[in-house]
Amino acid sequence: MVPGSNRSNAVRGFSRSKGKGGIPWSTNCEKKMRGRIIRWSVIVSLLLLLFVTKPFVIVRAGDVGVIYSFGSIIGQVTEGFHLIPPWYFVTHTNIRVQRAVL
């Protein structure tokens, strides 16, 4: 067989058409696919990490959230939806005015 014929190229798995820079089309396609797989796996793993660590807290009306970091109080958050770092812990404390019945 002649090295430049279609038959020998088909046996080696390359088409006659070349991609960018003379790299065979199948090699370009494989590199793109590998890049997509890596990109999607990074995105999925970051989303899983986001939901596993629960970096958000919802403080209801009449409560305040006390933020702890490694056992010491860092601060507080008011009512609503808040994003917090994963190493912080928030406890909810009731701050409503209560009446004593005598």
C-alpha positions in Angstrom: 0.0 0.0 0.0 1.0 3.5 -0.7 1.5 5.5 2.6 -0.6 8.4 1.4 -3.6 6.4 0.2 -7.0 6.4 1.8 -6.7 2.7 2.8 -3.6 3.1 4.9 -5.0 6.2 6.6 -8.2 4.4 7.4 -6.3 1.5 8.9 -4.4 3.9 11.2 -7.6 5.6 12.3 -6.9 8.9 10.7 -8.9 10.6 8.0 -7.3 12.5 5.2 -8.6 15.8 6.5 -6.4 17.4 9.0 -7.4 19.7 11.9 -5.5 22.8 13.1 -1.8 22.6 12.7 -1.8 19.3 10.7 -3.1 17.2 13.7 -5.5 14.5 12.5 -9.2 15.3 13.1 -9.7 12.4 15.5 -6.9 13.6 17.7 -8.4 17.1 17.9 -11.8 15.6 18.7 -10.4 13.5 21.4 -8.6 16.4 23.0 -11.7 18.5 22.9 -13.8 15.7 24.4 -11.2 15.1 27.1 -11.2 18.8 28.0 -15.0 18.8 28.2 -15.0 15.8 30.5 -12.5 17.4 32.8 -14.4 20.7 32.8 -17.7 19.0 33.6 -16.2 16.8 36.3 -14.7 19.9 38.0 -18.1 21.7 37.9 -20.0 18.7 39.3 -17.5 18.2 42.1 -17.7 21.8 43.1 -21.5 21.7 43.1 -21.3 18.6 45.3 -18.9 20.2 47.6 -21.2 23.3 47.8 -24.2 21.2 48.8 -22.3 18.9 51.2 -20.8 21.7 53.2 -24.1 23.7 53.3 -22.6 27.3 53.0 -26.0 29.0 53.4 -28.3 29.6 56.4 -31.9 30.9 56.6 -32.7 32.9 59.8 -36.4 33.2 60.3 -38.4 36.2 61.5 -37.9 36.9 65.2 -34.6 35.0 65.4 -31.0 36.0 65.1 -28.2 33.7 64.0 -25.1 33.5 66.1 -22.0 32.6 64.1 -19.4 30.3 65.7 -16.0 29.4 64.4 -14.1 26.6 66.2 -16.1 27.2 69.4 -15.8 31.0 69.7 -18.5 33.5 68.7 -17.6 35.5 65.6 -20.7 37.6 65.1 -24.4 37.5 64.3 -26.7 37.5 61.3 -30.1 39.0 61.1 -33.3 37.6 59.5 -33.0 36.3 55.9 -30.9 34.2 53.7 -27.1 34.3 54.3 -24.0 32.7 52.7 -21.4 31.7 55.2 -18.0 30.0 54.9 -18.2 26.2 55.4 -16.1 26.3 58.6 -18.6 28.6 60.4 -21.5 27.2 62.4 -24.8 29.2 63.0 -27.2 28.6 65.8 -30.6 30.3 65.9 -31.7 32.3 69.0 -35.1 33.7 69.6 -35.2 37.5 70.2 -38.9 38.1 70.4 -40.2 40.1 73.3 -41.9 37.8 75.8 -44.4 38.9 78.5 -44.5 37.4 81.9 -48.0 36.8 83.2 -48.2 37.5 86.9 
